[in-house]
């Protein structure tokens, strides 16, 4: 009888040991999703064609909200120069916006204005909202650190800039006053 009790006690102890060694399953609610990329978005060009941003894979992207009637509008010239000088490293994407009430009435007027006054050849897209509840999905993503993994800045004015790496991840936000020729921005593009 004594040996039976000892055997049962040993079996119970061994069973308890194996039970406590089992790995506990991860709590799915506690896992953190990997940040998304700009490649997850499709946008409309200034002439109305849909384009997947994955088209720009392999180079850095500088996404800029632009306006034709703003004190920062001369940055179009520097954006064009940056686009040409570092064409092998970065693609500039211009998103006209009337979020600050300084954009022309139609996409065709914007396209004509940019070409005529600044010789813009980098891609321009259809006019979008870049702030608030009516912001386009791309700009909601760009301004949400929980989604993009890097920044939580929404445009505060025209010509704010988002730098995106070669894999589509947001790297940094630059406010309007940072010119496209700013040494810090250029250093990020060329590294």
N, C-alpha and C positions, 0 to 999 in steps of 0.2 A: 504494500500500500504506500509505504514511504517513498519507494522508487517511482511509483506512478505519479504521486504529487510532485516530486522533483522533476520528473519528465514534463509534466504539464506546465510547471513554472518556467522551465527552460524554454519550452516551445512558445509560451506567451511572451517571454523576454525577447526571444529571437524575432517573433512576429512584430513586436513593438519596434524593434531596432530597424527592421526593413520598412515598416510603415513610415518612420520618421526620416528615412533616407530618400524617400520618393521625392523627386523634384516637384515643386509646386508650379502649377500652370501660371503663365503670365496673365496679368489682368489686362484684357484688351483695351479697357478704358484708359489705362496708364501708358500705353504705347504712344509715342509721338510720331506723327506722320512726317515723312520727308518733305521738305519744302517743294513746292511746285516750281515750274519754270515758265518763262514767257512763251516757250514753244507749245504750251497747252492752249494758246489763244489764236483765233482767226480774226483778222481785221479787214476793213475795206479800204482799198486804195482811194486816192482822191478822185479817181475816175470810176469808182464803184465796183471794182473787181475784188473778190474775196482772196485773201492771202493768208496762209498759215505762217506764223512767225518762225516756225521750224525751218523755213526757207533760209533763214539767216544763221543756221548752225555753223559753228567752226570759227566765227569771228566774234569779237566783242560787239555789243550793240549799245548805242547811246540813244535813248528814247527821250524826246523833248516835246513838251506841250508848247505850241507856238501860237502867235497871234500877229496879225498884220498891222494893227494900229496901237502899238505898245512902245513905250520908251526902250524896251529891250529888243525890239524888232531888228535893229542892225546886227544882232547876233546871228541872223540868217547868213550873213557874209562869212563870219568866222566858222559857223557850222559847215558851210560849203567848203571852206579852205581845209578844215579838219578832215572832212569826208574825203577830199582828194589826196591830201598829204599822207594820211594813214589808211588809205583804202585797203591795204592788205591786212590791217589789224582790226578795223572797226567799221561798222555800218551805222550811219546816222539815220534815224527814223523820226520824221516830223509829224506830230499829231496836232493839227490846228484845233483850237478850242475857243469857244465863246463863253467859257465859264467865268471870265472876268470882264465880259462885255467889250472886247476889243478886237473881234474878228469880223471879217467881211461876211456878207450875207450868204454866199454860196461857195461850194467847193471849186467851181470853175473860176470864180473871181480870185480865190486864194491862190490857185495854181498859176494863174496869169500874173498876179502880183508878185509872187515869189520868183518866177522865172524872169520877168521883166526887170525887177528892181534889184535882185540879188543873184541871178543866174543859178538858182537852186536846181541841182540835178539829183540830190539824194532823195530817197523815197518819201513822199508825202501821202498822208492818209486822209480819209474822210473826217470832217469836223466832228469832234466828240466832246462829251462832258468829262472833265477830269477830277471833279471833286463832288463830295456830297452823295446823297442817296441815288442820284441819277448818273453818277460816274459810270463810264463804260466798264465792263468786266475786267479788261486789262488794267485800267487805272485803279480799280478796287484792289486787285491783286498787288500792284506795285506799292500801294500805300498800306498794306496789311502785313506786318512782320510775321504774324502767325501763319500766313499763306506763303510769303516769299522767303522767310527765314533770315532777312537781313535788315530791312528798313521799315519804319512805320510812318514815313513822311508822305503826306499828300501835297500836291502842288499848292503853294500859297500865292502864286502869281504865274504869269506867262514865262516861258523859257526855263522852267525847272527841268532838271535832267536826272535820268536814272541810268547808271552804268550797269550793264549786264555782261557776265563773262561768256566765254566761248561755249559753255554748256547750258546757257539759258538761265543761269541763276543771277538774281539781282545782287549787286555788289555794293553799290553806294548811291546816295541821293545827293544832288547838288542844287542849291537854290538858284533863283534867277540871276542874282548878282555874280555868280561864278561864270565867267566867260568861257566859251569853248576853248580858248587858247590858254587858259589858266594852267600854270606848270604842274600843279597837283593832279588835275584831270588828265593832262597829256601823259604824265608819268604813269598813271593807272592804265591808260590805254596802251602804252607802249611796253609795259612790263610783261 
